[in-house]
Amino acid sequence: MAANNNPKLAAFIAELRSSPEVSPLISHYHHLTAQAARYGEPPVNLSPQLRSALAAQGIEQLYHHQSVALDRLRIGKHILVATPTASGKTLIYNLPVVATLLQKPNSCALYLFPLKALEQDQLKTLEEFKAALPAPAFTAAIYDGDTPPEVRKQLRLNPPQILISNPDMLHLALLPYHESWRGFFSRLKFVIIDEVHTYKGILGSHMAQVLRRLARICRYYGSNPQYILASATIANPEELAVKLTGQEVEVISESGAPLSGRHFLFINPDSSSAALAARLFVHSLRQGLATICFTQARKITELMHLWALRQAPDLKKLISSYRAGFLPEERREIEQRLAHGKMLGVISTSALEMGIDIGGLDVCILVGYPGTMVTAWQRSGRVGRWGQDSLVLLVAQPDALDQYFMVHPAEFFSRHFEAAVLDPHNPYVVRAHLPCAAQELPLKRATESVFDLAAAGELIATLEQERRLLRAADGEAWYASARFPQKEVNIRGIGQSLAIFKVGSRRAIGAIDGHRALTECHPGAIYLHKATSYLVEKLDLERRNVWVKPVEPQYFTRIQTEKETEILEEFGSRSSAAFTVHLGRLKVTQRILAYEKRRLVGQELLGIVPLELPPQIFETVGMWLEISDVIKNAVADAGRHFMGGIHALEHALISMFPLFALADRYDIGGISHPLHVQLGKAAVFIYDGYPGGVGLAARAYEMAEPLLAKTREMIASCQCEDGCPSCIHSPKCGAGNKPLDKAAAVQIAELLLGLQSRPEGPEPPSEEIVIQPMRESGGPSCSLPWGAARRIAVLDIETQLSAEEVGGWSRCSRMRLSVAVLADLSQERYEIFYEPQVDNLCRRLQEAELVVGFNLKRFDYRVLQPYTDIDLFGLPTLDIFEEMQTLLGHRLSLGHLAEKTLGAAKSGDGLLALKLFKEGRLEELVAYCRRDVELTARLFEFGAHRGYLLYQHRQGALVQAPVNWSADRLFNKHEAH
C-alpha cells in the first residue's frame, strides 16, 4: 500500500485509514500499481531539426501509440487517438503539423478545443516547441471570443499557420466570413479536434453539422485537410469519429505511456459530502500535498472555497476556486500558479478536468461520482503526472450512482468506458444548419456534395415555407434569406435562445436555450448564474427575454409537471429476458402546473405556486418497456403499489443510464404509464430530452437488459427501507417523487428479467359490459316526461390511486380508473365498466345526448381522458358540481346536496372506495359507485322537476339554489352546436 516514492502521501493515506473521524466512513481502498512505458519505432523521415527540438524537451523516444499514430498519418489516414490522460496525445498532432509547416511554410492548420483554457495551454505548448527550433519556425495564434477586435482584424488579414479556436468561433466567425479567410482555407492541411469525447449529445449533433459546413468551405477553396482527433478512452471511438466528421477514421487506442501508482479511497459520509471534502482538502494541504478538488456545481465550488478559507485563513494565497464565469486573465493566472507550484490547491468544476497543464499534483478529491467512468478517470488522471504515486478520494453523495459504487467498488475498476452518443441526422439540428450552410455557399442540386439535399427535402420545404431558405429562379438552388442565420443557432443547445437581463439593465447577463427556458426561467424561479441567485420576475416568450433580479433566497424552486407520451412511429422491437423493448419516435407533451418553494436546508416544502404556461410539445426518439397485466396483478397480489413501482423503476433507469453512455440524467426524460392508451398495457418510457433525439434512447434500446439488470441491483442493494435519493428519488421529478414503491420496483425488474417466475395471472375482466336493471338494483325509474325520448347518461367513477399517491389533485389524470357506473335513464339500467373496458365506456359517453354527473369536468373526465382520443370535454355535459359552484361561488359536496335535497345519504367517502379496490372487494366497490350515480340521477330529476336544489346556507337556514334544467335549455344549446 505504501506510496514509497511519495512519503508525504504515504503518511497521509495511513493517517486517513486510522483516523477515528474518517476511517469508519471508508468503504473501500484500492491500489493501482505503476506501469512501465512501451516504446515504438523511431518515426520515419523525422528531420534533424525536429529530433533536436524533441531532445531539448526531454523526449528521446516515442511511446508505442505515438509511433503508430505518426505512421498512419504519414500515409494519409485520418486518425483518432483515444488514450488516457497524460499519454502524450498533444505530441501526436503537433509533430506532423510542425513537420509539414517546416517543409511547406505555405500550409495551415486549424486547432479546435471545447474550452478556451485548452486553447491557451496549447499555445503555450506550441511556443515551447517553437523555442526549441531554429527561427523562424512557424506562427500560431488564438482566435476566440476573448481576442480583442483589433487583433482579430489582423489575424483575418494575415492568418497564422496554426489557428487555435473553438467550435463556437468556427460556427459564428470563421465559416460565415470564409471569404475573409480565403487564403487560410485554401491552404488548410490539418484539422485538429481535441477532447472529442466532449462532442456528445446535442453539442455533438451540432458539431457534426459545423464540421460538414467546414468540409463544404474547404472543397470550395480546393483543400482536403487531414483530420487528427484526440479523445479520452471511450467505448465507441470509431463510431463517434465517423458520425462527427463524416470521414473514415482509424483509431489508435492502446497506450504505451507509463502510469504512476495510484491509490483510491472511497468515502461514504453520513452528512454533507461537500463539507467533509472541504475538511479533507485543507488537511491534505496541511501535509504539503498539492491537491485538486472537483465538484459538480459552481455553487458548491464557491461554498467549499469559502469553507476552506474559514478553516485555514493562512492558506488564502495558496488556494483558489476555478470555474466558468471567471475572467480570462483570472483563469490564466490560476493555471500558471498551479503549473509553477506557486499555488497548492484548487477547487474546480469540470473546467479543469481536461488537458490543461497544471503541473504535478498529489491528491484528487472527487465530490461525488462525476457521472461517467470517462470523466472519473479523466479527473483522477490530473494527479501523479511526474512519476510519483497519487491519491484519489471519492467522497460519495446521496446519489444512485455514487451509492452503487460504494456498495460495488469492484465495478468501478472493472467497468468498460461508456459510449459517446450523438445523432448527426437530428432533423431539428440539420434544419438549423441548412440556412447557415446556404448563407456560406448556395445549396445547389447539381454540385452539393456534403449535404444530401434529396434526403433533406422535407426540411428544405419547411424552411422555404418559413422564408428561411429562398429558392433560385430556376429551382435548382437555395439561398439563405437572413444575412447571418448563424446567430440564431446555439450549438450548445436547441431552439432559439432567450436572453437573460437584470431588471433595470439593457445588457444581457446570459442566455438559455428555448427548450430549457420554461422549466428553469419561469416566473418566480430561482435561477443561478455565475454563483449569484436571481429571482425571475418576467418571462417574455414573444420577445425571447427573461428579466431577473439578484436575491439571497433561503429557498430553491422546483417545478411540478404533467407529461403525456404518444407513439408516432415504431422503428423496431425485440425480446430480451422476459420482456419486450421497443424503439420509436414519440411526441412528448409536458405541462408545467406549478412550482414548489423548498427550504435550502432540509428541503422542507414552503409552498406551491400555480403556473399558467404554454405546454412544451416536441418530437423525439424514445425506447419503452412493455409491462404485462400479469406483472401488474402480481405486484397488486403482493400488496404493493404498481404505479409507485414503475415510477420508481423509471427514475432508477434514468439514474443508471450514464453507466452505458456519456450522459447525465438531464439529457434524458422518462414517463411511466400504468395503462398506455396505444399499447393497452403499462409501459415505462425513456426518451431523449432534446427534440429530434441525439442517440441516447437508441443506446438505451441496445443496452436494455444490462441497464435493467444494473438498475435492479442498485435498488435492491440500497440500505434504505422505502426509497431515497440514493436509489429511486429523482431531483427533477415533476410529481414530487410521488408515488414511489421501492419493493414494487425490485419485483417488477425481477419479473421482467426472469429472475422471478411469472405467476399465472387471473383471467382479465370480460369485455362484455355488466348490465343491472335499475328496478332490480333498487334504483329510481326515470320520471321526466322527456327522459325516455332522450339518451341521458349519468356517470360516476372511482380510481385506483389517491390524490396523495399521484402528487395532488392537479394530477388526477394519473389516478387510473378502478370502476365506472353509467346509468342509462332511457333504458332504466346501470352499466358497469372496469379499466380494460374503458374504450367501451368512452364510446357510450360519446353516444349520449347528455352526460350528467357531479364534478365531471374537474375530475371524472380528466381521469378518463388519457385512455381515449375522444374529446370528453367537448361532450354535451351537465356538471351539477360546476352549476352549484357557478351559482353560489363556493363548493358543495354530493353528500351535502343529497342529504338536504333528498334526505338521502352517501354510503361512504373516496377513501372507502380506494380501500375496497385495494382489498379486491369489487362488488362492494360497484355498489358504492352505483349509490353515487343513483343520488346524482335523483338530484338531476329533482332539479329538472322543481327548478331548484336545497342546501344549508352558512347562516343555518335551508335555502333553494335555483337551476334551469329544462329540455329546451339542456338540448337546444347542444343541438345548435
N, C-alpha and C positions, 0 to 999 in steps of 0.2 A: 504493500500500500504506500509506503513512504515515497515522497517526491524527492529522491536523492539529489537531483540536480537543481532543486529549488528548496533549500532548507526552511526558509520562512514559510513557504506554502505547506510543507510537511507539518510544521508545528501548528499552523492554523487549522489544518484538517484534523489533527489529533485533538486539538482543543475543542473543536465543534463536536466531535464524536463523543467526547467525555463530559461536555457541558450539561449541567442539570437543567438548564433552560432550553437548549437546542436538541440535545440527544434524544429525549422522548418523542420529538417531532420528526426525527429522521426515519423515513420509511424504507430507504434503500441506499446502498453505497455501491458504486461500480467503478472499475478502473480499466481504461483502455490503454494498452501498452504502446510504447513508441514503435514506429515502423521506419525502416531504413529506406533511403531513396533507391529508385531503379532508374538507371541512366540509359539513354538511347544512343544511336549512332550520331556522330557529328553531322550537322546539316551540310548538304551538298552545295557547292558554289558560294559559300559564305566568304565575303570579301575580307581581306586583311584588316580593313578599317573597322568593320563590324566585329571581327574577332577581338580586336584590341579594345573596342568600346565595351564589349561584354566582360572582358577580363578586368577592365577598370572598375566595373561594377561588382566584381567578385564572382562572376559567372564563368566557370571553367568548363562545365559540362551541362548539357541539356537533359531534362528529365525525359523518360521514355515517351510520355504522351506529347510533350512538346516536339520531340523529334518526329514522331508520326504525323502530327498536325502539319508541321512545316513541309514534310514530304508530300502530303496530299495537296497542300496549297500550291506547291511548285508545279504540279501537273494540272493546275487549273480548277480544282474542285472547290465548291462551296462547302464550308465546314461549320459544325457546331461542336465546341469543346464543352462538355458537361462534366466537370470535375469539382472536387471540394474546394472550399475557401482556402486561399493562400497556396494554391498549387501552381502558380506561375502562368495563369491564363493570359495576363496582360502582355507578356513577352511574346506569346504566340501570334498576336496580331501586330504588335509594334515592330517586331523584327522584319517580317516580309514587307510591311508598309515602308519602313525606313530604307530597306534594301532597294526597293523599287524607286523611291524618291532620289536616292543617291545615283542610280543608274539612269533614270529618266526624270529629271527635275521638273518636267512639264506636267507630271502626273499629280493627281489629287486623291485625298481620302476623306470620307465622312465618318466621324465617330459619333454614335448616338448612345446616350446614357439616360436612364429614367430619372435620375436626381442630379441637381446642379452640383452638389458636393462631389459627386463622382467625376464630373467634368473638371473641376478644379484639381482633384487628385491626379487625374490623367494628364493634365497639362504639366503638373509638377514632375511626373514620371518622364514625360517626353523631354522636358527641359534638362533633366538629369542625363538622359540618354544622349541628347544633343551636345551637352557639355563634354562628353567623352569622345566626340567625333571631331574631325578637322572642320573648321568653319570655312564657308558657310554650309551647314548640313541640310537643314530643312526649316520651314516655317510652320508654326502651329498657333492657333488662337481659338478662343471660346466665343461662340455667338449664341447668346441666350437672353432671357428677359432682364438679366442684371447688367448686360453690356450697355454702356452709355450710347445714346443716339449718334454722337459724332464718331465713335469707334465703329458702330455698325455700318455707318456710311463708308468709312474707309475700307472695311472688310468686304463690302459689296464691290467697291471699285477695284480692290486688289486682294482677292481671296488668298488665304494661306494655303499651303499644300495640304495641311491637315486641319480640317474644320471640325471643332468639337461642339456638339449641340445636343438637343433632346427632341423627342417626338413632337412635342407641342410646337417648338420653333420650326421644325420641318413642315408641319401641317399649316402653321399660320404665317410664317415669314419667308420660308425658302421656296416652297412649291408655288404659292400664288404669284410670286415675283420672280419666277425662274428666268425670265429674260435678263434680269439684272445679274443673274448668276450663270449666264450662258457659258462663260469660259470655264467655270468650276465644274458644271455638269458635263460638259463635253470632254473634260479630261479626267473624269472620275474613274478610278481604278479599283477602289475598295470601299465597301460599306461595312463598318464595324458596328455590331449591335451587342452591347454588353448587358449582363443581368437579364438575359432573355426570359428566364422563368417568371419575371415580374409581368410579362405581357400575356396575361391570362384574363379570362372573364371578359368584361365589357371593354377594358383597356386593350386587351389583346385583339379583340374583334375590330376595334377601331384601328389599331396599329397595322393589322393586316391590310386594311384599305389604304392607309397612308403609304405603306411600302409599295402597294400596287400603283398608286399615283406617282411615286418616285420612279418606278420602273418605266412608266409612260414617258416621263420627262427625260430620263436617261436615253431611251430609244430615240426620242425626238432629236436629241443632240448627238446621237451616234456613239454613245458609250455603253458598255456592258460590264458593270462592276462585279467584282468577286465579293461574295458575302463571307464574312468571318463572324460567327456568332459565339458568344460565351455565356455559360449558364451555370448555376448551381446544379448539383445532381438531381435529376427528376426521373419519373417513371417512363415518360414518353418523349424523349428529346427529339427524335427524328420526326415524329408526327407533329410536334409543336413547330419545329423549324419549317417544315413544308407548308403547314397552314399559314404560318406567319409571312413567309417570303414568296410563296408560290414557286420556289425553286427546289430542285433535287439537292439534298444536303447530306453530306457524310458526317457521321457522329463519331467523335473520339471521347470515350467515357472512362477508360481505365487509367487511373492516375499513377504516375511514378514518383510523385512528390513525397518527401518524408513527412511523418506525423509525429509530433511530440506526444509524450504521455499525457493522458487527460483523466482527471478524477471527477466523478459525479456524485453529488449528494441530493437526494430527493427529500424535500422537507414539506410536511403537511401541517401547517399551523392550525391552531384551534381558534384563532381570532383573525385579525386583519393581516393578509399576506403582505400588503404594501408596508404596513408598519414594521413587521418583522424584517422584511427585506431592507428597510432603511437602517435598522439596527445592525444587520449583518454587513451592510455596505460600510458603515462607519467603523465597525470592528475590523473589517478587512483592511481598511486604510490605516488604522492604528498599527497594524502589523507590518506596514510598509509595502503592502501588496497593491499594485496598480489594478484598478477594478472598474469594470463597466457593468452597468445595471440596465436591463431592458424592461420597459413597461409596455402596457397595451394601449395606453391613452395619454394624451397630452396633459390632462388634468392631474393624473397620478404622477407623471413625471415631475411636475412643478411641486406637488404636495410632498413627494419624497425628498426633493431638494431642500424644501423648507424644513422638514423634519430632521434631515441630516445636519443642517446648519445649526438647529437648536441643540442637537446632541453634541456637536463638535464645532463650536464657532471658530476655534483656532484653525480649522481646516478650510476656512472660507476661500482662500486664494488657490486651494489645491483641488477643488471640486466644482462641477458645474452641471447644469441641465443642458439638454440639447434636443431640439425638436423643430418641426416645421413652424414657420412663423418668425424665427429669428432672422435678423438682418444678415445679408450675405457676409459682411465683414465680421459679424459676431461668430458665425459658424466657422469661418476660416481660422479665426484666432483660436477657437477651442480645438479644432483639428490639429493645428500646428503645435499648440502647447502639449497636447496628448502625445503627438508623434515624437516630440523632443524631450519628453519626460518632465516637462515643467508643470504638468497637471497630473494628479494621482488618480482621480476618479471622475466618472461622468455617468449621469443618469439620462437615458435616451429613450425615445420612441424608436420606431423602425428606421428612422432616418440614418442611423449609424450601422445598420446591420450588414450593408453591402460593402463592396471592396475598397472603402476609403482607408488609406494608410494611417492608422492611429498608433503605430508602434507596438511594442511588446507588452501585453497585459497579462496579468496573472490569474485574475478571477473574473468570471462572468456570472452575474446573478440574473436569472430569468424570473420576473414577477408574473407567474402564470405560464402555462404551456402556450407557446406562440400561435398555436392553431394548426400548424403543419410540421411534419418532420423536416421538410426542406428548410423552413425558417429556423427551426430549433437548432439544426446542425450549422446553419449559416451563422447564427448569432453566437453559438458556442465556439465557432471557428475564429472568432475575433481575439481569442486569448491563446497564449502558448506559441507565439509565432517565431520566437528566437531560439527554438530548440528546448526551452525549459518546460517542465511539467506545468499544467494549469488545472484550475478547478472550475467546475460549473455547478452552480447551486440552482436547482429548480424549486422555487417556492410556490407551492400549488395554491390555486384559488378554488372556491367552491363551484367549479365548473365541471361539466360532464367529462370532457377530455382530460382535464387535469387529474380528476379523481380516478379516472380509468387507469392512467399511468401510475398513480400512487399504489393502486391495487395490483396492477400487472406491469411492474417495471421492466421485466424482460422484454416485453413488447416494444418498449422504446428503443432498445438496442438491436432488435432483430427485424424491425419493420422495414419494408421497402419504402422508397420515397414515393410521394404522391405524383399524380399526373397533373400537368398544366393544361387546362382546358380552355379552348376558345372556339368560336364559330365564325369563320371568315365569310360565311354566306348569310349571316343575320340580316334579314331584309330591312329592318329599321336602320341598321348601321350602313348597309350598302346604299340605301336611299339617301342617307345624309351625305354620303361622299360623292355620289354621282354629280350633283351640281358643282362640287368643288373640282372634280376632275374636268368637267366641261368648261369651267372658268379658266382652268390652266391650259387645256387644249380641247378643241371641239371633239365631241364623241361622234366619229364618222363610221358609218356602217362598213365602208369599203376598207378602211385601214386600221380600225381599232383592234389591237392585238392583246390587250390586257384585260379589259372588262368584256364579259360575254353579254353583248347587247341583246341577243335573242333571248337568253335566259332572264335578263333583266327587263323584258318587255313590259310586264305589268307595272313594275316600279317606275319605269320611264313614263308610261302613260299617266300614272298618278301624278308624277312630278310635272307633267305637261298641264294636267287639269289644275294643279296648284300654282301654275305660272312660274314654277321654279326652273323648269327647262323650257327652252323655246326651240321649235323645230325649224330647220332651214327650209327655204322656199322649195327646194327640190325634194324635201322629205327624207334626205339621206344623212342628216347630221343634226346634232342637238347642241345648243349653246346655253350657258347659264344666264338667267335674267339678272341676277344680282351681281354687283361689281366685286363683292367679296363674301361669297357664301360661307367661306371657312370660319368666319366669325360666329356663325350660328351653330357650329358643331363643336361640342365639348367632347374631346376624345377620351376623357376620363369618366364619362357618364353617358346618359342617353336623354334625348329630348332637349328642348331649348332650356338654357339655364335661366334662373331668376337671380337678379342682383339683390344683394342684401345691403341696406342702407341704415345707418344710425339716424334716429329721429333728429331732425334739425341739420343734417349734413347732406350734401349732394354728392359726396364721394363714397363709392361702394367700398365696404369693408370686406366683402367676399361674395361668393356665388354658390348656388346649389342647383343641381340638375332638377329638371321638372319632375322626374319620376319620384324624387325623394321630398320635394317641397311640401306636399300636403301632410306627410307624416312627421316631418321634423320642424317645419316652419308654419304650422297652423296658428291662428290667433290664440294667444295665451301660452304657447310653447316656451319652454326654457331652452334656448339654443346656445351651445358652447362654441366659441370661436377664439382661437389663439389664447386659450386658458381664461377667457373672460366670459361670464354668463350674461346673456341678453334675454329680455322678455320680448317675444314677438307681439307687436301691437297691431300690425296690419299685414294681411297677405293680399296683394293685388295681382290676381291671376291674369287679368286682361293686359295690364302694363308690364307684367312679369317682374314685379318688385316686391321685396319683403322689407318692412320697416320695423326696426328693433330699438330697444333702449337698454343700456347697461343696468344690471341689477345684481344684488347679492342675496339670492333667494335661499331659504332654508329647506327648499323642496325641489324635486325634479318632476318632469311631466312624462306621462306615458299614454299613448293613445289606446282607445278601445275600438275595435273594428269588427266588421262582419264581412265574411268572404263567401263568394259563390264560385263554383268552377263548372264550366261547360266544356265537354269534349267536342272539339270541332273535327278532328281527323285522327285516326289511329295509324301510326307508322309501323308498328309491329307489336307482337306479344310473344311470350314464351313461358313455358312452365319451368319452375325451379323448386326443388324440395317439394313442399306440399302446397304451393301457391302459384298463382299466375301473375306475371308482371307485364305491364303494358307501357308503351311509349307513344306519345302523340302530341298533337297541337291542341292547346287549351285556350279558352277565354276566361280570364280571371277578373272578377268584379269585386273590388274592395270598397266598402263604405266605412268611412270614419264616423263613428257615432258620438264619441265624446273623448275627453282626455282626463286622466287621473292626475291629481296632485299628491305626491308621496314624499314624506319627510326624508331628507338626505340620510339621516342616521336612523336606522331601523326600518326604513321604507314603509312606515305607517301611512295608511290611506287618509288623506286630509280632506278630500272632496272629489267629486266628479262633475265636470262641466260639459254640458251637451255642445255639440258642434254641428253646424249645417254647412257641409262642403260637398262639392260635386263628387260622384263616385269615380274611382280610378278603374278604368276598364282597359285591359291590354291583353294581347295575344302573346303566348309564349309556348315553350316546349316543356312538357312535364311527363313524369312517369307515375304510375299508380299501381298499388297492390290491391287486388280484389280480396274481400273477406266474406266468406260464405255465411249463410244463415246458420249452418251447423256450428260454426265457431261462435257466432253471436249467441246462440242458445246455450252453448257450453259455458260461456262466461256468465250468463244470467243464472244458469243452474248452480254455478259455484258461488252465487251471491255477490258477484262483483259487478262493477259499473262498466258496461260495454263502451259507451261514449267516452267515459273517462279513460278507458284503456286505449282506444285508438287515438285519442287526443294526446295521451302521454307518449304513445309509440311514435306519433308524428314528430313531436318535439325531439325525442331522443334520436330518431333517424337523422334529423337535420343537424343535431349537435355532433353526431359521429361521422357525418359525411366527409369532413375535412381529412379523415384518415385515408381517403381514396382520391381526393383531388385538391389542388391548391385553391381553396375557397374558405370563406367563413360563413357563419350562419346568416349573415345579412345579404349574401349573394343569392340565397335560395329561399323559397317560401314553401309553405305547406298548408294543407287543409284536410281535415278528417270528416267524412260523411257517414253517419250511421245508416243512411239509405240514400244513395245517389240515384236521382231520378232516371238518368240514362242507363245506368248499369242494373238497376233493380236490386242492388245489394250494397253493403257497406264497402268503403274504399278509403285508402289513405293516399293522398296526392303529394308529391314533391315536385316543385317546378322552379325553373329559372326565374329569379327575381327581376329580370330585365325583359322588356318587350322583344319578341323575336327569338329569345333564347341565346345562350352563349356556350352551350355544350355541357353544362353541369348535370342537367337532368338525364341527358343521354349517357353520361358516365354512371350515374346512379342506376340507370336501367341495366347497364353492363355488369355492375357490381352488386346487384340487388341481394343475392344470397349472402355473400360475405358482409355486406353492410348490415343486413338484418341480424346476422349472427353476432357481430360485434355489438350491435345495439342491445340485443337481449343480454349478452354477457355483462355489459356496462350497467344496465338497470338492475340485474339480479345481484351483482356484486356490491352495489351501493349499500352502505350500512344503515341508511335511514329507514324509517318504518313505512311512511306513506308517500314519499317523494320529496325531492328537494332540488335546489339549483345544481347539485352535482349529478343529477340523473334526468329528471323529467320536466323540471321547470324551465321555462324559456323567458329571457329578459324582453323578448319582443312579442310575446303572446298578446294578441288583441282582445282575448277573452279573459285576461287577468289570471291565467293559469287555472281556470275552472271550466269544466270538471276535469279532474285527473285521477286516475286509479293505477297505482304502480303495479299491484299484483295482477290486475287485469291485463296490463301491457305485457308483462312477462308471459302470462298464459297465452295471449294472442300470438306473440312472437314464437313461442314454442310449438303451438299448433301449426303455424304457418311453415315452420322449419321441419315439421315432422318429428320433433323431439317428444311430443305427447301424441298418443294415438287419438284420432278424432272420434268422439262419441257418436253413436248413432243418433242423429237429430230427430226430434219429433216431426211428425207429418206437418207440413205447413198448412195454415188455415185454408179451408176450401175457398176457391174463387167464387163459389155460389153465395150470394148475399142471403143472410139470415133475415127472414121477414116475420114480424109479430103483429097480428091484428090488434088494433087499439082496444077494441072491446074486451078481447081475451086478456090483454095485459093491464086492464083497469084504466086505460087512458080515456080521454074525452072524445066524444064524437064531434064532428065539425057542425056548428050551429049557424054559421054565417050563410045568409041566403045566396051569396055568390061564390061561396067556398068550393062547392062541388064542381063548378064550371071552370075553376082556375087551378093551375098546377102550383100549389103553395107548399114549400118545403120548410120545415122548422128544424134547425140544426144545433147540435151541441157536440163538443169533442172533449176528450181527455188526453193527457200527454204522458209520455214515458219518463220525462225528466222535469225537475222543478226549475223555477227561475234561478234559484241559487246555484244549481248544478251547471247551468249554461252561462252564468255570469251576468244575470239580471234580466228583467222583463223585456229590455230592448233587444234581447237575443232570443226571443221566443220562437223564431224560425228554426232554432236548433233543438227544440224540445221533443220533437217526434210524436207522431200520433200513436196512442195506445188503442183507443176505440172511438168511433163516431156513431151517433144515433141521429137518424134523419126521420122526421115524421112527415109522411105524405098525407096532407089533410084531405085531399080529394079522394084518395083511396082508403083513408082511415086505417093507416098501417105504419108501423115502425120498421125501418131498415137498419140493420146493424153492419158496420164496416170495421175491419181491422186494418192494420198497416199494409199488408200485401194487397188489399182491395182498394187502396186509396184512389187509383185511377178510376174505378167504377164510381166511387163517391163523387169525384170531381165532375165526371160526366153527368151524373144525376143532378148536381147543383146547376150545371150549365143548361139542362133541360127545363128547369123550373122557371115559371114566370115571376116568382118572388121567393127570395130566401129570407126567412125570419130567424132572428137569433138574438142572443144577448152578448154584446162585446165581440161581434163577428169581425169587425174591421181592424180592431186593435189586437186581437188575439187569434181567433179561430182561423181566419184567412191567412194570417202570417205564418201560422204553424203549417198549414196545408200547402202554401204556395211553392215551397221548394220541391214538392212532389210532382208538379204539373206545369205544363206550358199554358194551360187555360188561365186567362187573367181573371182571377177570382174577385179582385177589387172592382172589376167592370160589370159584375153581375148585378141584376136588379135586387137590391137588398134593403130590408128594414131592420136596422140595428136598434133594439129597444134601449140598450145602454147609451148609445150615441144620442138618441132622441131625448132621453131624460137629461143628459149632461148639457146638451144644447139649450134646453128649456130652462133648467134650474141653475146652471153654472157650476154644478158640483156633481159628484158621482153618487149613484145609488146602487146597491147590490141587488142581485136577483132575489136573494133570500129576503131582503127588506121589502121589496115590492110585492113578492108573493105573499108574505105574511100580512101586510097592511091591506092589499087589494083583494086577495083571495082567501085570507085566513088559513093559508097552507104553508107548510114548512119544507125546506130542502132536507135531503136525507143525510147531509154531511158537507164537508168542505173539500177543497182541492187536495189537501194533504191526505185525506182519507182515500181519494181516488188514486193518488200515487202509491199509497200503501197497498191498496188492493191489487194494483197492477204488478208491483214488485213481488208480491206474495203469490202471484198467479191465480188470484180469485176473480177470474174473468166474468163469471155470471153475476157476481155481486157488483163488479165494475159496470157492466152493462145496465144493471138495474139502477145504479146511482146516476149514470148519464141519462138514462131514459126518463128518470124523475125530473131532471133539469129541463129536458125537452118538453115534458108534459106541462111544467109550470110556465115555460116560455110560451107555449101554444095557448094556454088558458089566459095568460096576460094579454096576448095578442087579440084573442076573441073578445075579452072583456073590454079592451080599449076600443076595438072596432065597433062594438055594440053601443057602449056608453059614452065614448068620446073623451075618456079620462082614465087615469090610473090613480091609485091612492098612495100617499106616502106620508110619513110623520115629519112635520115641519120642525125646525130646530127649536121652536118655542113650545113644542109638545103637542100641538093640535094635529089631527088627521086632515090632510089637505088634498084637494083634487089637482092633479097635474094634467092639463088638457092635451089631448092628442087628436090628430086627424088621420085616421087610418081607413078612410073610405075607399071603395073600389076606384072611384074617379081619381083620387089623389095617388093611390099606390100603383095603378096600372096605366093610367093615361100618360103619366110623365115618362114611364119607361117605353110605352108604345110609340110615343112621339120621337123617341131616340131611334 
